[in-house]
Amino acid sequence: MQPILVTIGKIHIFSWGLMLAIAVIIAIIGISKLFDQEGYQRDMVLDLVVLCVICGIVGARLAYVFTYEWEAFLAHPLTIFGLQDGGIKGLAWYGALVGGFVAFVIYLRRKELSFWAVADMFAPYLALGYGLVRVGCFLNGCCYGNITDSVCGVVFPLVDAYPRHPTQLYSAGLNILLFIILIRFYPKRKFPGQVFLFYIIGYAIYRFIVEFFRYSEIFVGPLSLGQVYTLGLLLLGVLAYYWQKSRHREVIADEEK
């Protein structure tokens, strides 16, 4: 594990923060090219990506505190700002999704842009960015898996001496694969929102499976809390997919009359 990659005087470059920065830069470059291709103003990409990242981190912190540190928060409210080790410990992905999504929707409404069209352009880079950040999680030694005796086992010294599933790398590999699938499918999309909704469905399926190997503190029956959230996201994604597909067919039918 290498939580701190470089130290220059009192300045530390954290592995997780660096991977997040790389993910943001790649997303800005990639989405800007799609904006050019689709006739949108690429100048908006930087503002939108940075806004979503900031609001996503805030949402992730709030979700983590309210889920895992509620009692500590009530005793010491300022703990909500306690991001340690480069800002990775104490973040929940679903909070990031909600925080970033709200900022995304508000920005698009103010700019009068199509939500589904822009979401399609963002979707592949959401998958790629998530995969890169999970590499940062591996280097940081967080978000680890359950104890295992398989050949895949990795010891996380900051946790204990037992080999565990490197679920961060499982997540990274599967999300990079999802990126490749989505970016290749993008030119073949048949209705606005199809790429984005494929991302939501693909993420939900991947996450539900990986949760069986990932260490979790909270369970609802036989399922981890993450799996419960994921099932809800999967249901929402499938319903939205067929709703948007049906809606697009109605639009086409009206245009042909």
C-alpha positions, 0 to 999 in steps of 0.5 A: 500500500502507498497512501502517500506517493510523494512528500515535498517538505510539508506537502503530501501527494496522496495516491487517492487524490492523484488518481481522482485528479487524473480521472477528472483530467481524462474526463474533461478531455474525453467529454470535451471531444464528444461535446465538439462532435455533438455541436455543444460548447466545450467550454462548459465541460470544465465547469460541469465536471468540477462542479459535479466532483465537488458536490459529489465529494460533499454528498459522499461525506454527508452520506458516510457520516449519516450512515456510519458516524451518526453518533460521533457527529451528534457528539462532535458536529465538526467531525463532518469536515474530518477528511483524513488521509487525503480525503478518502476515508469517510466517503460513501459512493452513493452520496457522491452519486446523489450530490453530483447528480443534483449539481448536474441537473441544476447546471443543465437546466440553467444552461437549457441543455438536454439532460439525456444527451449530455448524460450519454456523453458523461456515462463512459467517463463516469465508469472510467473515472470510477475505475481509476479512483478505485486504483487509488483506493487500493494504493490507499488501503481502503475499501478492501475485501473479505479475508480469503485463502485464494491466490488473489488475496492481498495483505493490507498492512494497515488493516491486519495480517490476513490476505483479503480480496483486492475488491478495489482492483476488481472494481477498477478492472470491471469499470474500465471494461464498462468504459470500453463497452460504453464508449464503443456503443455511444455512436450506436445509441438508438435513443437519448439516455440509452448509454447513461442508463446502460451505465446505471444498469451495468454499475448496479450489476457489477457492484452487487456481485463485488459486494459479496467479496467486499468487507461490509459493516452493515447488513440487511438480512443476507445482503450488505447495505451496498447491495440493498442500495444497488438493487434499488439503483438497478430497479430504477435504471431498468424502469427508466430505460424502458420508460425513456425507450417508450417515450422516444418511440412516441416522439418518432411516431408523432414526427412520422404523422 
